[in-house]
Amino acid sequence: MDKNKDVDVVVIGAGVTGLVTAFLLTRKGLKVLLLEKSNRVGGQMRSIREDGFVFESGPNTGVVSNPEVVELFQMLQGCCSIENARKEAKVRLIWKNGAFHPLPSSLSTAVSTPLFTWNDKIRILFEPFRKKGDNPFESIGELTRRRLGQSFLDYAVDPFISGIYAGDPSKLVTRFALPKLYNLEQNYGSFIRGAIKKAGEPKSDRDKLPTKEVFSVPGGFESLATALAKEIKEENIRLSQEGISVQPVADGWETVLSASEERIHSRYVVSTAAAYDLPSILPFIEDKDMKPISSLHYAPVIQVGVGVVKADGHVPNAFGGLVPSREKQQMLGILFPSSCFSDRCPEGGGNLSFFIGGSKHPEYLSYTDEQLESLVKKSLSKMLGFPANYTPDKIKIFRHERAIPQYEADTEARLASIAGLEKQYSGLFLAGGIRDGIGMADRIKQATRIAEEIANLN
Ligand SMILES: Cc1cc2nc3c(=O)[nH]c(=O)nc-3n(C[C@H](O)[C@H](O)[C@H](O)COP(=O)(O)OP(=O)(O)OC[C@H]3O[C@@H](n4cnc5c(N)ncnc54)[C@H](O)[C@@H]3O)c2cc1C
């Protein structure tokens, strides 16, 4: 076997970031080799299909929040289509005092909702006149309390942050974790004024592409991974590559595949691996530069997929129900994939996804399957009105010890270190959730930027 091989780009990690990067580079005519540690493509995108149910182990949905998502699916036409969530999925429920309440979506529901205090409902009218913050490290919790009030933090922002980051709003820094919100205040002085002004600003045709719709793909997100892999082509993907290491050489990069002792020479290397995987992939980087990156904290998440053959009206016609920390329940929230997308369960059934743990409750990781099942069963009857002692037809437990990167105060040092390394080592791209956002749309946008940068260097 030829132990040396030349390609233009080595991409490490076959999650959505690595797959989209490799797919776009291949389309641009570059020779790419995609290397993956595990024995499958998809990374956190994993869909389990069983008896008519589709259970997601990782992401259930993305948001069409940028043009890159639309453009990706345009390029994949015929291989993988986007599936927008049904209209009902616009309803978000929030648990308060023993019941789910819809998050207000109009002025009249905003006035009547029991979620926020009267004091805060009146206070919000003065939000446009409140002083702009000047702390670039202000947490999401502090910012919300300052501009909107404690009840908005407790019953809107805290559950929203649980739903996205499984995180703690008092630790996540707004500038890094919710940059669009941070910029609204910084650029326009107010969220409300900023949102109105932005809505009135002229938009290019490309800016009009994002629909802000919630999306998935038929059959679950693993189908997106399979479609991308097919386009990249099997011969350009190597799975089960444990122990990859990369070194800079005179005219580019050398990647050593420890299993086969192959050496791959490339002009560019893109890593999309998680922060904790980087020290072994990039052993030449000094500790002082690697530590600020590899120390990134990930929130643990346990996702429990629940399938019921007869839903009997117990699965709400909504996106999901989120549970504020203040309510002290053992759940972060429940998504209702069968209410959002077609073919997630047999006709008349229901598909639910429970989220447990997060930054504030890592202790659930040590719960046994029996303990988690019992917790889920209790919530089915307490929160969704299933009969007491009801046993669902399917329960699938997915434990993610390091699920979601937390963009906390150490993000500034991490980003500075990444920028320094990319400048020092030309041709090295450090990508994935270590920067640029944690959602599916963020990952697709980042992959597009990197593919364009590399193509422009050629
Ligand atoms: C439980 C859960 C629920 C989520 N829900 C949502 C959601 O509803 N909406 C949303 O937008 N986002 C959600 N996310 C986030 C979203 O799934 C991720 O942002 C996205 O899938 C990350 O893709 P990635 O390619 O950057 O990383 P990954 O998917 O983690 O891929 C990285 C890949 O690199 C590989 N790798 C690591 N080390 C090496 C090595 N040494 N050599 C070779 N390969 C290596 C890994 O095996 C992996 O396949 C969720 C995440 C989790 C965990």
The ligand as an SDF file (V2000), in Angstrom:
LIG
                    3D

 53 58  0  0  0  0  0  0  0  0999 V2000
  -27.9900   16.3400   22.7310 C   0  0  0  0  0  0  0  0  0  0  0  0
  -27.7530   17.4710   21.7540 C   0  0  0  0  0  0  0  0  0  0  0  0
  -28.8360   18.1680   21.2570 C   0  0  0  0  0  0  0  0  0  0  0  0
  -28.6420   19.2210   20.3480 C   0  0  0  0  0  0  0  0  0  0  0  0
  -29.7240   19.8720   19.8660 N   0  0  0  0  0  0  0  0  0  0  0  0
  -29.5660   20.8390   18.9330 C   0  0  0  0  0  0  0  0  0  0  0  0
  -30.6910   21.4240   18.3090 C   0  0  0  0  0  0  0  0  0  0  0  0
  -31.8430   21.0380   18.5730 O   0  0  0  0  0  0  0  0  0  0  0  0
  -30.4810   22.4180   17.3940 N   0  0  0  0  0  0  0  0  0  0  0  0
  -29.2240   22.8130   17.0410 C   0  0  0  0  0  0  0  0  0  0  0  0
  -29.0880   23.7100   16.2000 O   0  0  0  0  0  0  0  0  0  0  0  0
  -28.1330   22.2440   17.5920 N   0  0  0  0  0  0  0  0  0  0  0  0
  -28.2670   21.2640   18.5250 C   0  0  0  0  0  0  0  0  0  0  0  0
  -27.1720   20.6570   19.0700 N   0  0  0  0  0  0  0  0  0  0  0  0
  -25.8360   21.1220   18.6630 C   0  0  0  0  0  0  0  0  0  0  0  0
  -25.4330   20.5220   17.3040 C   0  0  0  0  0  0  0  0  0  0  0  0
  -25.7910   19.1770   17.2840 O   0  0  0  0  0  0  0  0  0  0  0  0
  -23.9400   20.6710   17.1380 C   0  0  0  0  0  0  0  0  0  0  0  0
  -23.5870   22.0410   17.1380 O   0  0  0  0  0  0  0  0  0  0  0  0
  -23.4120   20.0600   15.8570 C   0  0  0  0  0  0  0  0  0  0  0  0
  -23.9820   18.8100   15.5750 O   0  0  0  0  0  0  0  0  0  0  0  0
  -21.9100   19.9510   16.0060 C   0  0  0  0  0  0  0  0  0  0  0  0
  -21.3580   19.5540   14.7930 O   0  0  0  0  0  0  0  0  0  0  0  0
  -19.7680   19.5150   14.6150 P   0  0  0  0  0  0  0  0  0  0  0  0
  -19.5020   18.9040   13.3230 O   0  0  0  0  0  0  0  0  0  0  0  0
  -19.2130   20.8760   14.8750 O   0  0  0  0  0  0  0  0  0  0  0  0
  -19.2500   18.6140   15.8290 O   0  0  0  0  0  0  0  0  0  0  0  0
  -19.4890   17.0460   16.0460 P   0  0  0  0  0  0  0  0  0  0  0  0
  -20.8020   16.6320   15.5670 O   0  0  0  0  0  0  0  0  0  0  0  0
  -19.1320   16.8130   17.4800 O   0  0  0  0  0  0  0  0  0  0  0  0
  -18.3940   16.3860   15.1130 O   0  0  0  0  0  0  0  0  0  0  0  0
  -17.0340   16.3550   15.4230 C   0  0  0  0  0  0  0  0  0  0  0  0
  -16.4980   15.0410   14.8890 C   0  0  0  0  0  0  0  0  0  0  0  0
  -15.0940   15.0180   15.0920 O   0  0  0  0  0  0  0  0  0  0  0  0
  -14.7410   13.6880   15.3930 C   0  0  0  0  0  0  0  0  0  0  0  0
  -13.4240   13.6610   16.0330 N   0  0  0  0  0  0  0  0  0  0  0  0
  -13.0800   14.0730   17.2570 C   0  0  0  0  0  0  0  0  0  0  0  0
  -11.7850   13.8500   17.4900 N   0  0  0  0  0  0  0  0  0  0  0  0
  -11.2830   13.3040   16.3660 C   0  0  0  0  0  0  0  0  0  0  0  0
   -9.9960   12.8390   15.9920 C   0  0  0  0  0  0  0  0  0  0  0  0
   -8.9640   12.8690   16.8300 N   0  0  0  0  0  0  0  0  0  0  0  0
   -9.8310   12.3270   14.7540 N   0  0  0  0  0  0  0  0  0  0  0  0
  -10.8900   12.2610   13.8780 C   0  0  0  0  0  0  0  0  0  0  0  0
  -12.1320   12.6590   14.1990 N   0  0  0  0  0  0  0  0  0  0  0  0
  -12.3190   13.1810   15.4230 C   0  0  0  0  0  0  0  0  0  0  0  0
  -15.8530   13.2110   16.2900 C   0  0  0  0  0  0  0  0  0  0  0  0
  -15.9060   11.8010   16.3910 O   0  0  0  0  0  0  0  0  0  0  0  0
  -17.0620   13.8200   15.5970 C   0  0  0  0  0  0  0  0  0  0  0  0
  -17.6220   12.9370   14.6610 O   0  0  0  0  0  0  0  0  0  0  0  0
  -27.3310   19.5910   19.9610 C   0  0  0  0  0  0  0  0  0  0  0  0
  -26.2400   18.8750   20.4640 C   0  0  0  0  0  0  0  0  0  0  0  0
  -26.4410   17.8280   21.3470 C   0  0  0  0  0  0  0  0  0  0  0  0
  -25.2550   17.0570   21.8650 C   0  0  0  0  0  0  0  0  0  0  0  0
  1  2  1  0
  2  3  1  0
  2 52  2  0
  3  4  2  0
  4  5  1  0
  4 50  1  0
  5  6  2  0
  6  7  1  0
  6 13  1  0
  7  8  2  0
  7  9  1  0
  9 10  1  0
 10 11  2  0
 10 12  1  0
 12 13  2  0
 13 14  1  0
 14 15  1  0
 14 50  1  0
 15 16  1  0
 16 17  1  0
 16 18  1  0
 18 19  1  0
 18 20  1  0
 20 21  1  0
 20 22  1  0
 22 23  1  0
 23 24  1  0
 24 25  2  0
 24 26  1  0
 24 27  1  0
 27 28  1  0
 28 29  2  0
 28 30  1  0
 28 31  1  0
 31 32  1  0
 32 33  1  0
 33 34  1  0
 33 48  1  0
 34 35  1  0
 35 36  1  0
 35 46  1  0
 36 37  1  0
 36 45  1  0
 37 38  2  0
 38 39  1  0
 39 40  1  0
 39 45  2  0
 40 41  1  0
 40 42  2  0
 42 43  1  0
 43 44  2  0
 44 45  1  0
 46 47  1  0
 46 48  1  0
 48 49  1  0
 50 51  2  0
 51 52  1  0
 52 53  1  0
M  END
$$$$
